[in-house]
Amino acid sequence: MMNLGVEKRHLKPYVYPSDEEIRQIGIKGIFLGQYFKYDIEKQLETVEKLGFSRNPELKEGTYTNWENLDTKYTGMHDYFKWVKYGFGRATDHASLDIRSGKINREEGLKLVKQYEGKIPEKYFEDFLNDMEITRDEFYAIVDKFTNKALFKKDKLGNLLRDNDGNLEKSSTTIYNGYEKFTFIML
């Protein structure tokens, strides 16, 4: 990092304090969700009265337009989560909406299948340019970190992509050392 002009002191505001430092200062963290029921729709109503505005278009990777509006690369972050763990932002949102009774499980599954797991194209060329890589180099890098147990592969074990470069989930069985789990992927 020193070659890039970034010194350790520049990162100090971004380094979380150790447990010992937190104990010495006497800070105690609490999760407000234990005391107040969080409802995103009610929260949105409140902040919109204060001047917040939703994005006129849906955020790539999900079916909402109110979260992660401040940076163009959150779609890439959500895509990387999807290739590593097999779920992304649409699953997060559908899970919340199912638990709160806004949609049923079938509706949630349909939304996840429709919006999740696609390379976010809106800023993809900007991302490639900023990273100074080509689309093929991007795929090669992503493939190194993709959880291959979750996606379809050819006979040689290479990940299969559709014409848009997207991976396709497969049914898979994972053994965690104690028991087997079979997942039917969306």
N, C-alpha and C positions, 0 to 999 in steps of 0.2 A: 504494500500500500504506500510505502514511502516514495516509491517511484512515481506514484500518481499525485503526489503532493498532499496526501492525507496522512496526518499524524495521529497517534493514539489519543492525544488530547482533544482532537476534533470530534472524536466519537464518544467522549465522556457523557454528554447529555443523553445518549442512546443506550448506555450500559446500565442494566438493572442492578440495583444494589444487592449485595449478598444478604443472606438471612441474618447474619450477625449484625450487619449495619442497620438493618430494619429493626432488629431487637433493641439495639443501642438507642436508636432514635425514639422507639416506642410506638411505631406505626402498627396499626392492626387493620388488615383488610377485611372487608365484609362484602358479601354478594347481596346487592339490593333485591334480587329476585327472591330471596328468602323472606322478605318483608312486604314487597309490593308485587302484585301480579303485573307482569309486563305484557302489554298489548300493542304491537307495532302500529295497528291502525289508529288507536287512540293517540299514540305518541306522534304519529304523522299529522293528525288533525291539529294537535297542539303546536308543533313546530311550523306547520304551514301558516298558522295564524301569526307566527312570529317572523315570517318572511321566507321560510324554506320553500323551495320548489322542486318538484320531482323532475326527473329527466323526461323529456317528451317521448323518448323511445326506450324500449326494454334494454336492460343490461345484458350483454352477451353471456350465455351460460345459465341464465335463469329467466323467470317470467315476471320479474318485478322491475320497477323503475325508481326505486327510492334509496338503494344502498350502494356504497362505494362509487359515488359520483365524482370524487375529487381527483381521480387519477385514471389515466387511460389504460394502464396495464393490469388492473385488477382481474380482467378477463383472463389474462395469461396465468396469473396466480391460481385462479379457480380451475383452469385447464390442467395445470401441473398437479393440483390436488387430485383431480379426477384420474389422471394416468397413474398416480402413485397409490391412491387408496380406493379407486373405483367409484367414488361419488364426489359430487361438487356442490356448487352453490344452489342449483335447482333442488337437489335432494335436501339441503339444509332448509330452504324455504318451504318446500312441500311438507317436510316433517313438522315444522312449526304450525303450518296451516292445518294439517290433519289433527295434531294434538289440540289445537284451539277450536276445532269443529267447523272451520271455514270451508274445508273441502273434505271429501272422503278419500279413502286409500286409493281407489281406482282412478279418481281424478288426479291424485298426486303422482301415481305411476305414469299416467299419460303425460303430465307436464314434464316430469323428469326425462322421459324418453324423447319428448319434443325438443327440449332446450339444452340438455346436458351432453357433454362429451364431444363437442365440436370445437375445432380450433377457432378461437375468436378472430374473425377476419377484419373487423373494423380498423384496428390499429396494427394488424399483423405485419404489414410492410414496414411501418415505423419501427416496430419492435426488431425486425430483422436488420434494418438499417442501423439502429442504435447499438445492437449487439455485434454488428459487422459480420453477419453470417448469412448464408443462403438458406432457402427453404429446405433443401436436402441436408444441409449441415444441421439445421434445427431438428429435423426428424431424427438424424443420427444421435444427436445429444439427448433428445427426449427418450428415444428408445433405450438408451443406457440406464435410465432411471425409472422406466415404466415397470409396473408390477406385471410381469409377463404371465402370471397365473390367471390374470383377470381378462386377458384379451386373446382374440383368435390369432393363430400363428400358422405359417405354412409348414410343410413337412420337415424343413430345415430348422424350424424354431424361430424364424423371422416374423416379426409382427406384421399383420396384414392391415393395409390402409385402403379406404375407398378412394374414389376419384378426387375427392376434396382433401385427402390426406388424413381423414379421421380414422381412428381405431374403432374396432367393433368388439364389444364384450362377448364373452363366451360363458357357457355353463362350466363351472369348475369345482373341483373338490380340493379342499385345503386341509392338511393334517397339521394341527398345532402342537403335537406331542402328546396330547391326551385323547382327543377325539377328532373325528372327521366332520367337516362342514361342507355341504354342497350348496352352492349359490347358483341360482338361475338369474343370469344377468339381464338387465333391461336393454 
